[in-house]
Amino acid sequence: APISPAAQAPQPGTEELPPTQAGMADASCQVLNPEELSGRTVNILYEIEPGRRFRLTDIDITGTDTIRYEDVAPDLRSQERNVLEFIPFLGRGRGYTSEDALERDRRTIRLRMQELGYLRAEVEVRRGVSIDSDDLIITFAVTPGPLTRVSGVEVRGNQIYEAKRLLGEPCEVAALRGEPCTVVGAPYSRALARADAERIRSLYARNGYVDSEVDASVVELPAQGGESQVRIVYDVREGGKVFIDEIIINGSPTDSPGALPMLTSRQAIREAIPLREGAALRLDELRESERILYNTNAFRQVVIRTEPHGETASGFRKHDVIIDIEELKPRRMDYGGGYSTDGGPLGLFELQHNNLWGSLRQGTLRARASRLTQLLRLEFFDPRFRAYGQSKFSPLTVSAQYQRDVSVTRFFRSTIDRGTFGIVQRLDEEGRPILVECTAIPESECERTGEPTINRFTFNVETQRTLDEASRTVLFVRYNYEDVRIFNFGSLLVAPILRPDRAVRLSRLGATLARDTRDRTFDPSRGEFLTADFAVSLRQLGGNLSFTKLLTTYRRYWRFGAPPDRRTQILERGRTGLLGGGLASLRGAISQTVIAANVNLGLANLFNPRDRDGDGVIDDIDRTLPISERFFSGGSATLRGFGFEEAGPRLAVCPGMEQFDAAGNLTGCTPGLFRNQQGEQVRLNPFTVPVGGNALAIVNLEARVPLRTNFQIVPFYDGGNVFRRVGDIFGRNDRAGTIDINQRNLRVQWSHTVGLGFRVKTPIGPLGIDYGFLLNPPEFEVPQFSGPPAIHRLKRGQLHFRFGQTF
């Protein structure tokens, strides 16, 4: 940098420069002679004049309707200010740009135009500043030039495959991957031509012609109608077919002098990879073999190479496949600890073996323990349990887990404490749990129950099989055994609701079918997602309940109006002129809106029910799933007019004494005296608790409308509910006219929620804010000490915050 005049004047403690160097004050620092300055000090002062600080409010592209700013915004370095500019790390403040960024963005837009067929496109950067503010506007002025179209495609040098087969291969592969390909009559793209050449080469490589090469060239033709014309030529150099002679596996440090033998069985490695001796050598199988071996987590390094090794009797070349591996230590042990004010000391231990018996199978032992929770889990994973197809395997996962949880009250405090002052259990004056039904005075005479505890043992066996790779269709099959027992729950306010399910054993077989054609997992705009899970639990297999349960989820995404892609827009513009171009641009703008739909349907039915509540008869609760298996709904990802899991039937909880008529119907309830966490006595009134049901039906519809690149407005509709019985979905009402309050509270109707949401893209994912308005809020009856029951109506509005889209 040039030396400022301030650097010329001697400073205290420095020596004046010699005249020869003083005359260099305006020269570059790079020409100063270090030898002449040895032992001296030079002060260099950089004077910066910041000037006006601008706020980048808008970035626009003019001169073409082919691309818009929204199409290239993710690839541009310059960024507009956004609505989060006042939040550190989330907003861009006043926006961002620079000379280097603008030049890079200019080249990006120019390349995008060239990829769309405008090979002679030029882009100019223009800056505009508001007269009465600091607003800066960046405009990329595009001069498209003539459009270049593909008038024909041909292939040369092919003998093994016909030209029709080679020319059809690129679009067949592209269709499976949801990618574009070169089409006659469409704009010419260098990138697509290179990609199609690679797809043709891959066809040869997949069938053993690993030395084949394909080059794409262009022949320019006379222009027609003001548009350039080109013919794409694929020059093919076919190599000879290559077969695998031997598969040689070298282990490190196995083959080193004096080293221990290789732990991994060579036979296990040969079974894991798709390569087979005597088969054609395929590049895709070489890559897949390397990926498979790395995914076992048993090797630090895997290098697969080939070497020529003679010819077959038919004159084809043979190669040896050499696999050099470096093994990792198979065992890994992790341990740690901590301290929590709730649970006290916490310890954890994990032992993992990534290569059991040298067969590339995995085993894991996990243990965690604190005063409130203890967990022990064993896992076994066999990635090659059953072979199917030519080189595919169904994995096997086996796990067993025991968990003891003494923090049950914390869970209930987060779900039912609304209106109960945070009280979920009854305590005596010393803060110890006592039976909720106790009427003794003083409370010290009541029976103490200890802290509520859940003991859970689960055993699970699961395997899976890919049915179709293109649509990502996978079938999961499993067996599950679960034993859940609740102890010391007599102090909980909801003890009567939990009592029928104090000991539940489930032994069930299940299957899940999943299909996923979405273009993206976290923020899809096209495609569909389907899961169907069916399970049957049988007492004959060791459980104490028999039921069937089905849960299906279907999601569909599409852009509004089936928008044309950029190439279609260009074709329309070429056929219909300016009017067609305007219509294409309008359709492109509409295409930014994503319509998303979701349908959930859950159905369950108990057969051969037994008496679970001990009243001697098979009643409503005996025909309902255990509470751990029931359907629940409500919240930011399901029915947004409800709070979390607040939809569906409810039961009344009486903190005091329940009142029944001669027929045993609940008709009234008294308040009860309880102690809060400070030991103070408070009076609790009756309240209702969501208890789930055997059926679930939900429909979600929303339109994700982009107002800016990083901001969406989302109007939505949510409909549905949780139902006590499957027949209730269709309006069956067998509880009409009943006297029992709880029976009437089990009746629910289809709910309707409308609302408006906002999505803001942030570096850590989309931030979602939704407000749901319940058009027909459910009403429930709350028993009183005397007189008719009170009516509790759920509030209409709910505000939800969430990261990510709703579904």
Buried (B, 14 or more C-beta within 10 A) or exposed (E): EEBBEEBBEEEEEEEEBEEEBEEBBEEEEEEBEEEEBEEEEBBEEEEEEEEEEBBBBBBEBEBBBBBBBBBBBEEBBBBBBBBBBEEEEBBBBBBEBEEEBBEBBBEBBBBBBBBBBBBEBBBEBEEEEEEEEEBBBBBBBBBBBBBBBBBEBEBEBBEBBEBEBBBEBBBEBBEEEEEBBBBEEBBBBBEBBEBBBBBBBBBBBBBBBBBBBBBBEBEEEEEEEEBBBBBBBBBBBBBBBBBBBEBEBBBBEBEEEEEEEBBBBBEBBBEBBBBBEEEBBBBEBBEBBBEBBEEBBBBEEBEBEBEEBEEEEEEEBBBBBBBBBBBBEBEEEEEEEEEEEEBEEBEBBBBBBBBBEBBBBBBBBBBBBBEBBBBBBBBBBBBBBEEEEEBEBBBBBBBBBBBBBBBBBEEBBEBBEEEBBEBBBBBBEEEBBBBBBBEEEEBEEBEBBEBBBBBBBBBBBBBBBBEEEEBBBBBBBBBBBBBBBBBBBBBBBBBBBBBBBBBBBBBBBBEBBBBBBBEEEEBBBBBBBBBBBBBBBBBEBEBBBBBBBBBBBBBBBBBBEEBBEBBBBBBBBBEEEEEBBEBBBEBBEBBBBBBBBBBBBBBBBBEEBEEBBEEEEEBBBBBBBBBBBBBBBBBBBBBBBBBBBBBBBBBBBBBBEBBEEEEEBBBBBBBBEBBBEEEEEBEBBBBBBBBBBBBBBBBBBBBBBBEEBBBBBBEBBBBBBBBBBBEBBEEEEEBEEEEBBBBBBBBBEBBBBBBBBBBBBBEEEBBBBBBBBBEEBBEBBBBBEEEEBEEBEBEEEBEBEBEBBBB
